[in-house]
Amino acid sequence: MADTIIYPSIDLFLYDIREGLGEDEQKIIRNCLDFARKVYGGIDATSLQEKHREFLKYKDSRADVVELLGKARTRNFKEFSTALDGYYYPLQLDDTYGLQVNFSGKLDANGKPNDTAQDIDSEPFNKLKQEITNRLSQQTGTIGQTWLLWGKLTSTKTNAEIEDIAKKCYTQVVSNYTWQRDFIGKGKLAEGTIFELWYCPQNVAGEGKEFWDKFRESSHHLLIWLFPEHITPDEMREKVRNIYYDFMRLWQYRHKVVWSYYQSRYQKHILKREYVEIQPSIRQTTELPRRLQTNSLKLNQLQNTLTTNLINLSDYSVALNYLENQSRTIELNLTNYRYRLADIEAKYPGSDLEFLKKFSKDEVYAPKYQSQIKADLANLSPGLTMLQNLNSTIQGIIDLEQTKSDRTLNTTIAIAGIGLATSQIASAVILAEIPKNKNPLAYQIEVFSLSLAIGLIFAVLTYIVLRIFRR
């Protein structure tokens, strides 16, 4: 006998970055436009710009949560149409945009009311998901997204039979599926049995934005929530509606943790590349003592090396700061995830949500992310100190060489000054009275030669005296 389900429904919880660290005003405005396009993708460009401006009114809001369609009950949802039972619910969540897209469909594939029993093998969830993805033009969340499949069973089932039904539901919405690989756990919530699955790609090529775009498009986080037969459709819908906001925040924190971790992998890549680039400067610095002894240092070469190192230091400092920021982001959102999950448990006594705690407790998930970034910071932070010390050493040598150069120049000026002054004095004294028996022009030439000789003698004597005093 085929398994059936009543009121199969699907929700998408999608998250976009609203204001990233270091992003300028224009980038924040573009982020808002990209998000508005997901909510109003089917309208013309002029109308989209108008909706975009409505979202931008909340750009500078400091509220933790803002309903972007207004607070009135009749305005904060954007419905699909009268013929379809679905809606968009966009929120501004601090530095993130959140979008819930719900779709049940008023009619099944055969044109019958949706709250009649449907055959699981007719793939009702596949049809529902396709409607949502088509409306979003296959766009995914820039931070991440979670799918929630839910519905009511029509007869009493064993735990094993419920899991078999969940497996069938899973294959309807995921193309690259392996239940054993993706299964995290299952539990109880509001009398229903709920399953969590996550496919986390391991071999994604690229780096930075290219890597993350490929990762988020192939990754999928999904929950399947199946209610027992004794609950009415209205009771089931009420239970699901009551938990929507908690789910919206819970998955936001979860995806921020994953997003921050993979952003940190790119920052680590930058830091390792910077560390390789400074190796020639390190080798040059180790040769400085020998070159100092042989007087083979050139001031302009040292200044060029210092300029290059200062640029490397700036790049390294920025990347290291971003890495530390991702660590703080993970810690904050992981704490919020735990608090929100504890709040859900308090609201639903008797529930079993231990499987959701795996993300915040198991070493293969968030704790691994925290440990990895801490290890990266411990390994890469000394590189900043090394660069700072390296630049201080080179700057010190430049100052020393500059002082030596200035001292030599001052000595030369002093010697030349004394020689010139002595020569002028001698010349003045000798020319005070020209002998009558001397030709004036010839006598002046003779005096010039004599005064020059006297100046040179005093210059040499000055040099010798300065050398003796310096010793």
C-alpha positions in Angstrom: 0.0 0.0 0.0 1.4 3.4 -1.0 2.2 5.9 1.7 0.2 9.1 1.7 0.5 12.5 3.2 -2.0 15.4 3.8 -1.2 19.1 3.3 2.4 18.6 2.1 4.1 22.0 2.4 7.5 23.5 2.0 9.3 26.5 3.5 12.6 28.1 2.4 14.6 30.2 4.9 17.0 32.2 2.8 19.8 34.6 4.1 21.7 37.3 2.3 24.4 39.6 3.5 23.1 43.1 4.1 26.2 45.0 5.4 29.5 43.2 5.3 32.6 44.3 7.2 34.3 47.1 5.3 31.6 47.4 2.6 30.9 51.0 1.3 27.6 52.7 0.8 27.2 51.6 -2.8 27.9 48.0 -2.0 25.2 48.1 0.8 22.7 49.5 -1.7 23.5 46.8 -4.2 23.0 44.2 -1.6 19.6 45.6 -0.9 18.7 45.6 -4.6 19.8 41.9 -4.9 17.6 41.0 -2.0 14.6 42.9 -3.3 15.0 41.1 -6.6 14.4 37.8 -4.8 11.2 39.1 -3.3 10.0 40.9 -6.5 11.8 39.1 -9.2 8.8 39.0 -11.6 8.1 42.7 -11.9 9.5 45.3 -14.3 12.7 47.3 -13.6 10.9 50.5 -12.7 8.6 48.8 -10.2 11.6 46.9 -8.8 13.5 50.1 -8.2 10.4 51.5 -6.3 10.4 48.4 -4.1 14.1 48.7 -3.6 13.7 52.3 -2.3 11.1 51.0 0.1 13.5 48.5 1.6 16.3 51.2 1.7 14.1 53.2 4.1 15.2 50.8 6.8 18.9 50.9 5.8 20.0 52.9 8.8 17.7 51.3 11.3 19.3 50.0 14.5 16.5 47.6 15.3 17.5 44.0 15.6 14.5 42.9 13.5 12.6 44.9 10.8 9.6 43.6 8.8 10.4 45.1 5.4 6.8 44.9 4.2 5.4 46.8 7.2 4.1 45.8 10.6 0.4 45.5 9.8 -0.7 41.9 9.6 -2.1 42.4 6.1 1.1 43.9 4.7 4.0 42.0 6.1 3.4 39.0 3.8 3.6 39.1 0.0 1.3 36.4 -1.3 2.0 34.5 -4.5 -1.5 34.9 -5.9 -5.1 34.0 -5.1 -4.7 30.6 -6.9 -1.7 29.6 -5.0 -1.2 29.1 -1.2 2.2 30.7 -0.8 3.9 33.9 0.3 7.2 35.8 0.9 8.1 37.2 4.3 11.2 39.4 4.2 13.0 40.6 7.3 16.0 42.8 8.0 18.0 40.9 10.8 20.7 43.3 11.9 23.5 42.9 9.3 21.6 40.2 7.4 18.5 39.9 5.2 16.2 37.0 5.9 13.5 35.7 3.6 10.9 33.0 4.4 9.1 31.6 1.3 6.2 29.3 2.1 4.3 27.3 -0.4 1.6 24.6 0.0 -0.5 24.9 -3.1 -4.2 24.9 -2.8 -4.6 22.1 -5.3 -2.6 18.9 -5.8 -1.3 17.6 -9.1 -4.7 16.2 -9.9 -6.6 19.4 -9.2 -8.0 18.2 -5.8 -7.9 20.2 -2.6 -4.4 20.0 -1.0 -5.7 18.8 2.4 -6.8 15.5 0.9 -4.3 12.5 1.0 -1.6 12.5 -1.6 0.6 9.7 -2.7 4.2 10.2 -1.6 5.4 8.6 -4.8 3.7 11.3 -6.8 6.6 13.6 -5.6 4.5 16.5 -4.1 7.5 18.1 -2.5 9.4 18.2 -5.8 6.5 20.2 -7.4 6.4 22.6 -4.4 10.1 23.2 -4.4 10.2 23.8 -8.2 7.6 26.5 -7.8 9.7 28.3 -5.2 13.0 28.0 -7.1 11.4 29.2 -10.3 10.0 32.2 -8.6 13.5 33.0 -7.2 15.1 32.4 -10.7 17.3 29.7 -9.1 18.9 32.3 -6.9 20.3 31.0 -3.6 21.1 32.9 -0.3 24.5 34.6 -0.3 25.0 33.4 3.3 23.0 30.2 3.1 19.5 28.7 3.1 17.5 26.0 4.8 14.5 24.0 3.4 11.7 22.8 5.7 9.4 20.0 4.4 6.4 19.2 6.4 3.0 17.4 6.3 0.6 15.0 8.1 0.7 11.3 7.9 -2.6 9.4 7.3 -2.0 6.3 9.4 0.0 5.1 12.4 3.6 4.4 11.5 6.5 2.8 13.2 9.8 4.9 13.6 11.3 2.8 10.8 8.4 3.5 8.5 8.4 7.2 9.3 12.1 7.3 8.4 11.5 5.5 5.1 8.9 8.2 4.2 11.4 10.9 5.1 13.9 9.3 2.8 11.4 9.5 0.0 10.7 13.1 0.7 14.4 13.8 0.7 15.0 12.4 -2.7 12.3 14.6 -4.2 14.0 17.9 -3.4 17.8 17.0 -3.6 19.5 15.7 -6.7 22.8 14.8 -5.2 21.5 12.8 -2.2 22.9 10.2 0.0 20.9 9.7 3.2 23.6 8.1 5.3 26.1 10.8 4.3 23.8 13.7 4.9 21.8 12.5 7.9 22.6 14.4 11.1 19.8 13.1 13.4 16.2 13.0 14.2 14.0 13.9 17.2 10.6 15.1 18.3 9.0 18.5 18.1 5.4 19.5 18.8 4.3 15.9 18.5 5.9 15.5 15.1 9.0 13.6 14.1 11.7 15.8 12.6 14.8 15.0 10.7 17.9 17.1 9.9 20.2 16.6 6.9 23.1 18.6 5.5 25.3 18.0 2.5 28.5 19.9 3.0 30.7 19.8 -0.2 34.3 18.8 0.4 35.9 19.2 -3.0 35.0 22.7 -4.3 37.5 24.4 -6.5 38.4 28.1 -6.4 39.0 30.6 -3.7 37.3 33.6 -2.2 33.9 34.6 -3.7 34.3 32.1 -6.5 34.7 29.2 -3.9 31.8 30.4 -1.7 29.4 30.8 -4.7 30.1 27.2 -5.8 29.9 25.9 -2.2 26.5 27.5 -1.4 25.0 26.4 -4.7 25.8 22.8 -4.1 25.4 22.6 -0.3 21.9 22.0 1.1 20.6 22.1 4.6 17.2 20.5 5.0 14.6 19.4 7.6 11.7 17.1 7.3 8.9 17.4 9.8 6.2 14.7 9.7 3.1 14.9 12.0 1.1 11.9 13.3 -2.3 11.0 11.9 -4.4 12.1 14.9 -3.5 15.8 14.5 -5.8 17.8 12.3 -4.4 19.9 9.4 -5.4 23.1 11.2 -3.6 22.0 14.4 -0.5 21.1 12.4 -0.5 24.4 10.5 -0.8 26.3 13.8 2.1 24.4 15.3 4.3 25.1 12.3 3.3 28.8 12.2 4.2 29.3 15.9 7.8 28.2 15.4 8.5 30.1 12.1 10.2 33.0 13.8 12.4 30.8 16.0 13.4 28.8 13.0 14.2 32.0 11.1 16.6 33.1 13.8 18.0 29.7 14.5 19.0 29.0 10.9 20.4 32.5 10.6 22.9 31.9 13.3 23.7 28.5 11.9 24.4 29.8 8.4 26.4 32.8 9.7 28.7 30.3 11.5 29.3 28.2 8.4 29.7 31.3 6.2 32.2 32.9 8.6 34.2 29.7 8.7 34.6 29.5 5.0 35.4 33.2 4.7 38.2 32.6 7.2 39.6 29.9 4.9 40.1 32.6 2.3 41.8 34.9 4.8 44.1 32.1 5.8 45.0 31.6 2.1 45.9 35.3 1.8 48.0 35.2 5.0 49.9 32.2 3.8 50.6 33.9 0.5 51.8 37.0 2.2 54.1 35.0 4.4 55.7 33.4 1.3 56.1 36.9 -0.3 58.1 38.2 2.7 60.7 35.4 2.7 63.1 37.2 0.3 63.0 40.2 2.6 63.8 37.9 5.6 66.7 36.4 3.8 68.0 39.9 2.9 67.8 40.9 6.5 69.8 38.0 7.7 72.6 39.2 5.4 72.6 42.7 6.9 75.3 42.1 9.6 77.8 40.8 7.0 77.1 43.7 4.7 77.4 46.2 7.5 80.9 44.8 8.3 81.9 45.1 4.6 80.4 48.5 4.1 78.4 47.2 1.1 75.1 48.5 2.1 73.3 50.9 -0.2 70.8 53.3 1.4 68.5 53.4 -1.5 68.2 49.6 -1.6 67.3 49.5 2.1 64.7 52.2 1.5 63.1 50.2 -1.4 63.1 47.0 0.8 61.4 48.9 3.6 58.8 50.3 1.3 57.9 46.8 0.0 57.8 45.4 3.6 55.5 48.2 4.8 53.0 47.3 2.1 53.3 43.6 3.1 52.8 44.5 6.7 49.6 46.5 5.9 48.2 43.6 3.8 49.1 41.1 6.4 47.6 43.2 9.2 44.3 43.6 7.3 44.0 39.9 6.5 44.8 38.9 10.1 42.2 41.4 11.4 39.6 39.8 9.1 40.5 36.4 10.3 40.1 37.5 13.9 36.7 39.1 13.0 35.5 35.8 11.5 36.4 34.1 14.8 34.4 36.6 16.8 31.5 36.2 14.4 31.4 32.4 14.8 31.6 32.7 18.6 28.7 35.2 18.7 26.4 33.4 16.4 27.2 30.0 18.0 26.2 31.5 21.4 23.0 32.8 19.9 22.3 29.5 18.3 22.5 27.7 21.6 20.3 30.3 23.3 17.6 30.1 20.6 17.6 26.3 20.7 17.2 26.3 24.5 14.3 28.8 24.1 12.6 26.4 21.6 13.0 23.5 24.0 11.4 25.6 26.8 8.5 26.5 24.6 7.9 22.8 23.6 8.2 20.6 26.7 8.6 17.0 25.9 10.4 17.7 22.6 13.7 15.9 21.8 16.0 18.3 19.9 19.4 16.7 20.8 20.1 16.3 17.1 20.1 20.0 16.6 22.7 20.4 19.4 25.2 18.4 17.4 26.0 21.5 15.3 27.1 23.4 18.4 28.6 20.5 20.2 30.1 17.8 17.9 33.7 18.2 16.9 32.9 17.8 13.2 30.8 21.0 13.1 31.1 24.4 14.8 33.6 23.4 17.6 35.9 22.2 14.8 35.6 25.6 13.1 36.5 27.4 16.3 39.5 25.2 17.0 40.7 25.5 13.4 40.6 29.3 13.4 42.3 29.5 16.9 45.1 27.3 15.6 45.4 29.5 12.4 45.6 32.6 14.5 48.2 31.0 16.7 50.3 30.0 13.7 49.9 33.1 11.7 50.0 35.9 14.3 53.8 35.5 14.8 54.2 36.5 11.1 52.9 40.0 12.0 55.4 40.3 14.8 58.2 39.1 12.5 57.2 41.7 9.9 57.1 44.5 12.5 60.5 43.4 13.8 61.9 43.1 10.3 60.8 46.6 9.4 62.1 48.0 12.7 65.5 46.5 12.0 65.7 47.9 8.5 64.5 51.3 9.7 67.1 51.3 12.4 69.9 50.5 9.9 68.6 53.2 7.5 68.7 55.7 10.4 72.2 54.6 11.3 73.5 54.8 7.7 71.7 58.2 7.3 73.4 59.5 10.5 76.8 58.2 9.2 76.2 59.9 5.9 75.1 63.1 7.5 78.2 63.1 9.8 80.5 62.5 6.9 78.8 65.4 5.0 79.1 67.7 8.0 82.8 66.8 8.5 83.5 67.5 4.8 81.7 70.8 5.0 83.6 71.7 8.2 87.0 70.9 6.7 86.2 72.7 3.4 85.0 75.7 5.4 88.1 75.9 7.5 90.4 75.5 4.5 88.5 78.1 2.5 88.4 80.6 5.4 92.1 80.1 6.0 92.9 80.6 2.3 90.8 83.8 2.2 92.5 85.2 5.3 96.0 84.4 4.0 95.1 85.9 0.7 93.8 89.1 2.3 96.9 89.5 4.5 99.3 89.0 1.6 97.4 91.3 -0.7 97.2 94.0 1.8 100.2 95.7 0.2 101.6 94.7 -3.2 105.5 95.2 -3.4 106.5 97.9 -5.8 108.9 95.6 -7.6 106.2 93.0 -8.4 103.9 92.9 -11.4 100.3 93.1 -9.9 98.8 90.4 -12.0 101.7 88.0 -11.6 101.8 88.8 -7.9 98.0 88.0 -7.5 98.5 84.6 -9.2 101.4 83.9 -6.9 99.3 84.9 -3.8 96.4 82.8 -5.0 98.6 79.7 -5.3 100.1 80.4 -1.9 96.7 81.0 -0.2 95.4 77.8 -1.8 98.3 75.8 -0.4 97.8 77.3 3.1 94.1 76.4 2.9 94.8 72.8 2.0 97.3 72.5 4.8 94.8 73.7 7.4 92.1 71.5 5.9 94.4 68.5 6.3 95.3 69.5 9.8 91.6 69.9 10.7 90.9 66.4 9.3 93.6 64.9 11.5 92.4 66.7 14.6 88.8 65.5 14.0 90.0 61.9 13.6 92.0 62.1 16.8 89.0 63.5 18.8 86.6 60.8 17.3 88.9 58.0 18.4 
